[in-house]
Amino acid sequence: MNTIQSQYNSTQLLCLFYTRQHMEEIFKGTKEFKQEVFGKVQLELNQFGLWIYNANVKQLVDVPGHEYFLYLGQKTQMEAANQAKIDVSEAKMKGEVGAKLRNGQTLQNAAKIDAETRIISTQRQGQGQKKEIKVKTEVKVFENEREAEVAEANAELAMKKAKLSHPRFPRVTGGPGVGYSDVVGVVIDKHTI
């Protein structure tokens, strides 16, 4: 058993020597290091017909007076802490930028909706005004037609009056004290000639 133990120790040292990993790589990638050591130790044990079924690699520790692993561990912890701070800051920045972006989009969309609402309102007001103008125009046309009809009737009446007052026609009276001109004046009261 001592032979195997001493063989194992020397094999372990050979494995450490033959690994092409730097100390930082060994410290960061302990699983890969473990697999590489076991593979190389198994090669040495094969000559004795022994197999590794399970084995553990002890934690790498500093030799007294040399604190390499301690400092390397501290460095890794500081890098992780700093990266966490960076990640938190980036997440916070993305959150703030995202919130500002959403607020800006909300304001833009609200302004767009307000503008569209004003346009639709103005269009509807314009349509209402067009209808109102159309109705007023129709009323004015109707009034003008009525005035034209009244004017035409008055013109006919004036012509009849002129014919009757002509010296060839005798003067007609409407009764005691009422002359033809009085009767015409009442009919065409609005447009007296």
MODELLER restraints for C-alpha pairs under 7 A, 6 or more apart:
rsr = mdl.restraints
at = mdl.atoms
rsr.add(forms.Gaussian(group=physical.xy_distance, feature=features.Distance(at['CA:11:A'], at['CA:41:A']), mean=6.00, stdev=0.5))
rsr.add(forms.Gaussian(group=physical.xy_distance, feature=features.Distance(at['CA:11:A'], at['CA:44:A']), mean=6.89, stdev=0.5))
rsr.add(forms.Gaussian(group=physical.xy_distance, feature=features.Distance(at['CA:12:A'], at['CA:41:A']), mean=6.65, stdev=0.5))
rsr.add(forms.Gaussian(group=physical.xy_distance, feature=features.Distance(at['CA:15:A'], at['CA:37:A']), mean=5.67, stdev=0.5))
rsr.add(forms.Gaussian(group=physical.xy_distance, feature=features.Distance(at['CA:15:A'], at['CA:40:A']), mean=5.99, stdev=0.5))
rsr.add(forms.Gaussian(group=physical.xy_distance, feature=features.Distance(at['CA:15:A'], at['CA:41:A']), mean=6.92, stdev=0.5))
rsr.add(forms.Gaussian(group=physical.xy_distance, feature=features.Distance(at['CA:26:A'], at['CA:33:A']), mean=5.77, stdev=0.5))
rsr.add(forms.Gaussian(group=physical.xy_distance, feature=features.Distance(at['CA:34:A'], at['CA:57:A']), mean=6.56, stdev=0.5))
rsr.add(forms.Gaussian(group=physical.xy_distance, feature=features.Distance(at['CA:42:A'], at['CA:51:A']), mean=6.66, stdev=0.5))
rsr.add(forms.Gaussian(group=physical.xy_distance, feature=features.Distance(at['CA:42:A'], at['CA:52:A']), mean=6.54, stdev=0.5))
rsr.add(forms.Gaussian(group=physical.xy_distance, feature=features.Distance(at['CA:45:A'], at['CA:51:A']), mean=6.76, stdev=0.5))
rsr.add(forms.Gaussian(group=physical.xy_distance, feature=features.Distance(at['CA:61:A'], at['CA:69:A']), mean=6.42, stdev=0.5))
rsr.add(forms.Gaussian(group=physical.xy_distance, feature=features.Distance(at['CA:62:A'], at['CA:68:A']), mean=6.32, stdev=0.5))
rsr.add(forms.Gaussian(group=physical.xy_distance, feature=features.Distance(at['CA:62:A'], at['CA:69:A']), mean=5.84, stdev=0.5))
rsr.add(forms.Gaussian(group=physical.xy_distance, feature=features.Distance(at['CA:154:A'], at['CA:188:A']), mean=6.34, stdev=0.5))
rsr.add(forms.Gaussian(group=physical.xy_distance, feature=features.Distance(at['CA:164:A'], at['CA:171:A']), mean=6.90, stdev=0.5))
rsr.add(forms.Gaussian(group=physical.xy_distance, feature=features.Distance(at['CA:165:A'], at['CA:171:A']), mean=6.55, stdev=0.5))
rsr.add(forms.Gaussian(group=physical.xy_distance, feature=features.Distance(at['CA:172:A'], at['CA:180:A']), mean=6.07, stdev=0.5))
rsr.add(forms.Gaussian(group=physical.xy_distance, feature=features.Distance(at['CA:173:A'], at['CA:179:A']), mean=4.76, stdev=0.5))
rsr.add(forms.Gaussian(group=physical.xy_distance, feature=features.Distance(at['CA:173:A'], at['CA:180:A']), mean=5.48, stdev=0.5))
rsr.add(forms.Gaussian(group=physical.xy_distance, feature=features.Distance(at['CA:174:A'], at['CA:180:A']), mean=6.31, stdev=0.5))
rsr.add(forms.Gaussian(group=physical.xy_distance, feature=features.Distance(at['CA:185:A'], at['CA:192:A']), mean=6.25, stdev=0.5))
